[in-house]
Amino acid sequence: MRRSILLVDDHPVVRQGIARILATAMLDIRISEAVDGPSAFEHLRTAAYHLVLLDLTLPGDNGMSLLRRIHREFPATPILVVSMHPADQFAQRALQAGAIGYVTKDSDPQELVQAARVALSGGRYVPAELREAIRQAEDPPAHADLSDREYQVLRLIGTGRTVSEIGAELGLSVKTVSTYRARILEKLQLRTSAELIHYAIVNKLVS
């Protein structure tokens, strides 16, 4: 029986590359492609899939929110995150949101194949980068209590962006970003943007 995989990524070159890697190594699979959240749900609602490969950076979607929604509406379908973001920045949150594994796009192709095979067999793929994330899940840092949007804003502040620049990038008003910033400061028990930048760097939340 051919197993169905849904590949969700907005970059055609990336989709073609991942599809080629998997199809070459796994002859019993059928790969469908989606470019964003709406097209992913259109696929999921019209056919059964054995695995979803999900990018976290998609047009019009907060990738983590999309991950939570897919997991909530299709709990029996395993989701393997394939992301450009380093594992130590996003893996813990992805696992908590329902992913069964996390692979970065700069990984060796064989690691992607191995992760897909483990997921299709019903297992969880935990590469070396994720072991630290699992340890943190047992002893979570202060930023683990941030919402997905607050975490996104914190990372952008950590890169030195201003409130206005963050608002323009996320399509939010300056007032809304300022509200997120105030909540982040309160939750992390910090006082200034400089302290937020320092926190983000020390905790390796930015590249």
C-alpha positions as a Markdown table, in Angstrom:
| # | Residue | x | y | z |
|---|---|---|---|---|
| 1 | Met | 0.0 | 0.0 | 0.0 |
| 2 | Arg | 1.3 | 3.4 | -0.9 |
| 3 | Arg | 1.5 | 5.8 | 2.0 |
| 4 | Ser | 0.4 | 9.4 | 1.5 |
| 5 | Ile | 2.5 | 12.4 | 2.6 |
| 6 | Leu | 1.4 | 16.0 | 2.6 |
| 7 | Leu | 4.2 | 18.5 | 2.1 |
| 8 | Val | 3.3 | 22.0 | 3.2 |
| 9 | Asp | 5.8 | 24.7 | 2.2 |
| 10 | Asp | 5.5 | 27.9 | 0.2 |
| 11 | His | 8.8 | 27.6 | -1.7 |
| 12 | Pro | 8.5 | 25.5 | -4.9 |
| 13 | Val | 12.2 | 24.7 | -5.0 |
| 14 | Val | 12.1 | 23.4 | -1.4 |
| 15 | Arg | 9.0 | 21.3 | -2.1 |
| 16 | Gln | 10.6 | 19.8 | -5.2 |
| 17 | Gly | 13.9 | 19.1 | -3.4 |
| 18 | Ile | 12.2 | 17.4 | -0.4 |
| 19 | Ala | 9.8 | 15.4 | -2.6 |
| 20 | Arg | 12.7 | 14.2 | -4.7 |
| 21 | Ile | 14.8 | 13.1 | -1.7 |
| 22 | Leu | 11.9 | 11.2 | -0.2 |
| 23 | Ala | 10.6 | 9.6 | -3.4 |
| 24 | Thr | 14.1 | 8.4 | -4.3 |
| 25 | Ala | 14.6 | 6.7 | -0.9 |
| 26 | Met | 11.0 | 5.6 | -0.3 |
| 27 | Leu | 9.4 | 4.0 | -3.3 |
| 28 | Asp | 6.1 | 3.3 | -1.6 |
| 29 | Ile | 5.0 | 6.8 | -0.9 |
| 30 | Arg | 2.7 | 9.3 | -2.7 |
| 31 | Ile | 3.5 | 13.0 | -2.1 |
| 32 | Ser | 0.9 | 15.9 | -2.3 |
| 33 | Glu | 1.9 | 19.5 | -2.0 |
| 34 | Ala | 0.3 | 22.6 | -0.3 |
| 35 | Val | 1.6 | 26.1 | -0.3 |
| 36 | Asp | -0.2 | 27.5 | 2.8 |
| 37 | Gly | -2.7 | 26.8 | 5.6 |
| 38 | Pro | -5.9 | 26.9 | 3.6 |
| 39 | Ser | -4.6 | 24.6 | 0.9 |
| 40 | Ala | -3.2 | 22.3 | 3.5 |
| 41 | Phe | -6.6 | 21.9 | 5.1 |
| 42 | Glu | -8.2 | 21.5 | 1.7 |
| 43 | His | -6.0 | 18.5 | 1.2 |
| 44 | Leu | -6.5 | 17.1 | 4.7 |
| 45 | Arg | -10.3 | 17.3 | 4.5 |
| 46 | Thr | -10.5 | 15.5 | 1.1 |
| 47 | Ala | -8.0 | 12.7 | 1.6 |
| 48 | Ala | -6.3 | 10.6 | 4.4 |
| 49 | Tyr | -2.7 | 11.2 | 4.9 |
| 50 | His | -0.1 | 9.1 | 6.8 |
| 51 | Leu | 2.2 | 12.1 | 7.5 |
| 52 | Val | 2.3 | 15.9 | 7.2 |
| 53 | Leu | 5.7 | 17.6 | 6.6 |
| 54 | Leu | 5.2 | 21.2 | 7.8 |
| 55 | Asp | 7.2 | 24.4 | 7.4 |
| 56 | Leu | 6.7 | 26.9 | 10.1 |
| 57 | Thr | 7.1 | 30.0 | 8.0 |
| 58 | Leu | 4.1 | 30.3 | 5.6 |
| 59 | Pro | 2.3 | 33.2 | 4.0 |
| 60 | Gly | -0.6 | 34.5 | 6.0 |
| 61 | Asp | -0.1 | 32.0 | 8.9 |
| 62 | Asn | 1.6 | 31.8 | 12.2 |
| 63 | Gly | 3.3 | 28.5 | 11.6 |
| 64 | Met | 3.0 | 27.3 | 15.2 |
| 65 | Ser | -0.7 | 28.2 | 15.3 |
| 66 | Leu | -1.2 | 26.2 | 12.1 |
| 67 | Leu | 0.6 | 23.2 | 13.7 |
| 68 | Arg | -1.7 | 23.3 | 16.7 |
| 69 | Arg | -4.8 | 23.5 | 14.5 |
| 70 | Ile | -3.8 | 20.6 | 12.3 |
| 71 | His | -2.9 | 18.5 | 15.4 |
| 72 | Arg | -6.3 | 19.5 | 17.0 |
| 73 | Glu | -8.4 | 18.7 | 13.9 |
| 74 | Phe | -6.4 | 15.7 | 12.7 |
| 75 | Pro | -4.9 | 14.2 | 15.9 |
| 76 | Ala | -4.2 | 10.8 | 14.2 |
| 77 | Thr | -2.0 | 12.3 | 11.5 |
| 78 | Pro | 1.6 | 12.7 | 12.6 |
| 79 | Ile | 3.3 | 16.1 | 11.9 |
| 80 | Leu | 7.0 | 16.4 | 11.2 |
| 81 | Val | 8.2 | 19.9 | 11.2 |
| 82 | Val | 10.8 | 20.7 | 8.5 |
| 83 | Ser | 12.0 | 24.3 | 9.2 |
| 84 | Met | 14.7 | 26.8 | 8.4 |
| 85 | His | 14.7 | 27.8 | 12.1 |
| 86 | Pro | 17.4 | 26.1 | 14.3 |
| 87 | Ala | 16.1 | 23.3 | 16.5 |
| 88 | Asp | 17.2 | 25.0 | 19.7 |
| 89 | Gln | 15.0 | 28.0 | 18.9 |
| 90 | Phe | 11.7 | 26.3 | 17.9 |
| 91 | Ala | 11.9 | 22.5 | 18.5 |
| 92 | Gln | 10.6 | 22.7 | 22.1 |
| 93 | Arg | 7.5 | 24.7 | 21.1 |
| 94 | Ala | 6.9 | 22.5 | 18.1 |
| 95 | Leu | 6.9 | 19.4 | 20.2 |
| 96 | Gln | 4.6 | 21.0 | 22.8 |
| 97 | Ala | 2.2 | 22.0 | 20.0 |
| 98 | Gly | 1.9 | 18.4 | 18.7 |
| 99 | Ala | 4.7 | 17.7 | 16.4 |
| 100 | Ile | 6.3 | 14.2 | 16.5 |
| 101 | Gly | 9.7 | 15.5 | 15.4 |
| 102 | Tyr | 11.7 | 18.4 | 14.1 |
| 103 | Val | 14.2 | 18.5 | 11.2 |
| 104 | Thr | 16.0 | 21.6 | 10.0 |
| 105 | Lys | 16.3 | 22.3 | 6.3 |
| 106 | Asp | 20.1 | 22.3 | 6.4 |
| 107 | Ser | 20.1 | 18.8 | 7.7 |
| 108 | Asp | 21.6 | 15.9 | 5.8 |
| 109 | Pro | 19.0 | 14.5 | 3.4 |
| 110 | Gln | 19.4 | 11.1 | 5.0 |
| 111 | Glu | 18.3 | 12.6 | 8.3 |
| 112 | Leu | 15.1 | 13.8 | 6.7 |
| 113 | Val | 14.5 | 10.3 | 5.2 |
| 114 | Gln | 15.1 | 8.7 | 8.6 |
| 115 | Ala | 12.8 | 11.1 | 10.4 |
| 116 | Ala | 10.0 | 10.4 | 7.8 |
| 117 | Arg | 10.4 | 6.7 | 8.1 |
| 118 | Val | 10.3 | 6.8 | 11.9 |
| 119 | Ala | 7.1 | 9.0 | 11.8 |
| 120 | Leu | 5.4 | 6.7 | 9.3 |
| 121 | Ser | 6.1 | 3.8 | 11.6 |
| 122 | Gly | 4.4 | 5.5 | 14.5 |
| 123 | Gly | 7.5 | 6.7 | 16.3 |
| 124 | Arg | 8.9 | 10.1 | 17.4 |
| 125 | Tyr | 12.0 | 11.4 | 15.8 |
| 126 | Val | 14.3 | 12.9 | 18.4 |
| 127 | Pro | 17.6 | 14.0 | 16.9 |
| 128 | Ala | 20.5 | 15.2 | 19.0 |
| 129 | Glu | 19.3 | 18.9 | 18.8 |
| 130 | Leu | 16.0 | 18.0 | 20.3 |
| 131 | Arg | 17.3 | 16.2 | 23.4 |
| 132 | Glu | 18.1 | 19.6 | 25.0 |
| 133 | Ala | 14.6 | 20.8 | 24.1 |
| 134 | Ile | 13.1 | 17.8 | 25.9 |
| 135 | Arg | 15.2 | 18.5 | 28.9 |
| 136 | Gln | 14.0 | 22.1 | 28.8 |
| 137 | Ala | 10.4 | 20.9 | 28.6 |
| 138 | Glu | 10.9 | 19.2 | 32.0 |
| 139 | Asp | 12.5 | 22.3 | 33.4 |
| 140 | Pro | 11.1 | 25.1 | 31.2 |
| 141 | Pro | 12.7 | 28.5 | 30.9 |
| 142 | Ala | 10.7 | 31.7 | 31.6 |
| 143 | His | 9.9 | 32.3 | 28.0 |
| 144 | Ala | 8.1 | 29.0 | 27.7 |
| 145 | Asp | 5.0 | 30.7 | 29.2 |
| 146 | Leu | 4.9 | 33.2 | 26.3 |
| 147 | Ser | 2.2 | 32.8 | 23.7 |
| 148 | Asp | 3.3 | 32.0 | 20.2 |
| 149 | Arg | 2.9 | 35.6 | 19.1 |
| 150 | Glu | 4.7 | 36.9 | 22.2 |
| 151 | Tyr | 7.5 | 34.6 | 21.5 |
| 152 | Gln | 7.7 | 35.8 | 17.9 |
| 153 | Val | 7.8 | 39.4 | 19.0 |
| 154 | Leu | 10.5 | 38.6 | 21.6 |
| 155 | Arg | 12.7 | 37.1 | 18.9 |
| 156 | Leu | 12.3 | 40.1 | 16.7 |
| 157 | Ile | 13.1 | 42.5 | 19.6 |
| 158 | Gly | 16.1 | 40.3 | 20.2 |
| 159 | Thr | 17.4 | 41.1 | 16.7 |
| 160 | Gly | 17.3 | 44.8 | 17.5 |
| 161 | Arg | 14.1 | 45.7 | 15.6 |
| 162 | Thr | 12.0 | 48.6 | 16.8 |
| 163 | Val | 8.4 | 48.4 | 17.7 |
| 164 | Ser | 7.5 | 50.2 | 14.4 |
| 165 | Glu | 9.7 | 47.7 | 12.4 |
| 166 | Ile | 8.1 | 44.7 | 14.1 |
| 167 | Gly | 4.6 | 46.1 | 13.4 |
| 168 | Ala | 5.4 | 46.5 | 9.7 |
| 169 | Glu | 6.9 | 43.0 | 9.4 |
| 170 | Leu | 4.0 | 41.3 | 11.2 |
| 171 | Gly | 1.2 | 43.5 | 9.9 |
| 172 | Leu | 0.3 | 44.8 | 13.4 |
| 173 | Ser | -0.2 | 48.3 | 14.7 |
| 174 | Val | 2.5 | 49.9 | 16.8 |
| 175 | Lys | 0.0 | 49.9 | 19.7 |
| 176 | Thr | -0.5 | 46.1 | 19.4 |
| 177 | Val | 3.2 | 45.4 | 19.3 |
| 178 | Ser | 3.7 | 47.7 | 22.3 |
| 179 | Thr | 1.1 | 45.7 | 24.2 |
| 180 | Tyr | 2.9 | 42.4 | 23.4 |
| 181 | Arg | 6.2 | 44.0 | 24.5 |
| 182 | Ala | 4.6 | 45.0 | 27.8 |
| 183 | Arg | 3.3 | 41.5 | 28.4 |
| 184 | Ile | 6.6 | 40.0 | 27.6 |
| 185 | Leu | 8.4 | 42.3 | 30.0 |
| 186 | Glu | 5.9 | 41.4 | 32.7 |
| 187 | Lys | 6.2 | 37.6 | 32.2 |
| 188 | Leu | 10.0 | 37.7 | 32.0 |
| 189 | Gln | 10.2 | 40.2 | 34.9 |
| 190 | Leu | 12.3 | 42.5 | 32.9 |
| 191 | Arg | 12.1 | 46.3 | 32.5 |
| 192 | Thr | 13.6 | 47.5 | 29.2 |
| 193 | Ser | 14.0 | 46.5 | 25.5 |
| 194 | Ala | 17.8 | 46.3 | 26.2 |
| 195 | Glu | 17.1 | 43.6 | 28.8 |
| 196 | Leu | 14.9 | 41.8 | 26.4 |
| 197 | Ile | 17.6 | 41.8 | 23.7 |
| 198 | His | 20.1 | 40.5 | 26.3 |
| 199 | Tyr | 17.6 | 37.8 | 27.4 |
| 200 | Ala | 17.1 | 36.7 | 23.8 |
| 201 | Ile | 20.8 | 36.5 | 23.1 |
| 202 | Val | 21.7 | 34.7 | 26.3 |
| 203 | Asn | 18.9 | 32.1 | 25.8 |
| 204 | Lys | 19.9 | 31.7 | 22.1 |
| 205 | Leu | 16.5 | 32.7 | 20.8 |
| 206 | Val | 18.1 | 34.6 | 17.9 |
| 207 | Ser | 20.7 | 33.4 | 15.4 |
